[in-house]
Amino acid sequence: MGAMILIAAGALAGYMESHRLAMRVEQLEAFLRFLSAAQTEIRFAALPVEEIVQRHGGEIQFLRTCEDNCKAGGSFLSAWNSGVHSGTKGQGFIMEDIGLLYSFGEGFGASDTEGQLSHCALYTELISENLKNAREEKNRKAKLYQILGIFSGMAAALMLC
């Protein structure tokens, strides 16, 4: 019975690591969709950034947190930073992604329409590169983590028996 629990624990650990890789891909894809929607809103509606986040940030945790912080009355930058700080935990982002999110927030809403469009285009390219790397890492490592989890659980069970 104990051996089966060890094998299951190892398999679960491997699955969790594999899932973290998939979550990163999903979150980066969602942020790219947000950037695309933001560019459209800036170009055609000239909406304030708070409203853009409110309209298009629903599927991303840190954007929902940012929206809540904006409604509470803080400045957009502090709401953004607070949202990134608390809303990216456990969402699959790595430190490089989080750094890009912080730097995006510093320039979002800080210039004229053309500057905002350029800012969004720049971060679309940067996030796309991170997404490409995340997909490669997921394809390369996801199954490996699952198999290693199972085998490490089996090895632990054999060592204890």
N, C-alpha and C positions, 0 to 999 in steps of 0.2 A: 504494500500500500504506500509506504513511504517513498519507494522508488518511483512509483507512478506520479506522485506529487512533485518530486524533483524534476522528472521529465516534463511534466506539464508547466512547471515554473520556468524551466529553461525555454520551452517553446513560447510561452507567453512573453518572456523578455525579448526573444528574437522577433516576435510579432510586433511588439511595441516599438522597437527600433525601426523596423520596416515601415510601420505606420507613420512614424515621425518623418521619414523621408517623403512619403506620399503627401502628408499634410503640408510640408513646405512647398511642394509643387502646387497644390491646390490654393494655398494662400497667395503665392506669387502670381498665379493666374488670375485670381480674384482682384488683386491690386492692379494688375495690368488692365483689367476691365474697368476698374474705377478710374484709372488715368485716362483711358479712352473716353469715358463718359464725361470726365472733367474737362477734357479738351473741347468736346462738343459743346458743353454748357458755356465755357468761357468764350468760345468763338461765336456762338449764335445767340446766347441769352445774356451774356455778361453778368452772370450771377455771382454773388459774394461766395467766398470759399466755404463759409459755414453752411450755406444752403446747399452747395454742391455735395458736401460731406453728408448732410442730412438726406438728400435725395438718393445718393448712389452708394453710400457706405454700409448699407444694411447687412451685407453678407460677410463683412470683415469685423472681427471683434474689436480691434483697436480703433476703428473708425466709429463704431457705435459708442465706445467709451469717450472718444473725442467729441462726438455729438452731444452726449450727456453733459460733458464738461463745458461745452459752449453754452448750452441751455442754462447752466448754473451761473453764468455771467462772467466767466474768465475770458482773457484774451485768447485769440485763436491759437497763437503759438504755444502758450502754456497748456491749453486744452489738447493740442496735438501731441506735445511732448509727454503729457500725462497719459494720454491714450496709448501712445507707443510704449511707454514704460510699463504700464500695467496690462495692456491688452494684447501684447505679443507673447506673454509667458504661456508656455504650453501649446503654442500654435504652430510650432515647427520651424519658426524663423531662426536663422543663425545670426551671429553677431554682425556679420557683413550686411545682411538684409536689414537688420535693425538700424545700423549706422546710416544706410541709404534712406530709410524711412524718416529718421530724425532730420537729415539734411534736406530731404524733400520738403518737410514741413516748414523749415526755416525760410524757404523761398516762395512757398505757395501763398499766393495772395499779396505778395510784396512788390509787385510791379504792374505795369500796364498790360493790356490784353496781349500784345505781341510777346512781351517778356514772359507772361504766364504760359503762353502756347509753347514757347521755346523751352521753358522750364519743364513742362510736362513731357515734351518730346525727348529731352535729355534723359529724364528719369525713366521714360518708357524704354529707351535703349539700355540703360544700366540695369533695370529690373529684368529686361528680356535676357540679358547676358547671364544674370543670376539664375533665371528660370531655366535656361539651357543647361547650365551646370547642375542645377538641382535634378533635372530630368535624367541627365547622364548618371549622376550619383545614384539616383533611385533605381535605374535600370541595372546598374552595376552591382549594387549592394543589397537591395531589398531581399532577394531570395537567399543571398549569402547569410544575412542576419537571421532569417528564419531557420535555415538549416543549422547554423552554428548554435542557435538557441536550443534546438532539439538535441543536437549532439553533446552540448555541454551538460544539459540535464541528464542525458544518458550516462555520460562519463561520471558525473557526480553520484548518480545512483549506483553505478558499478563499483566505485571506490568505497562507498559506504556498505556495500553488501559483502 
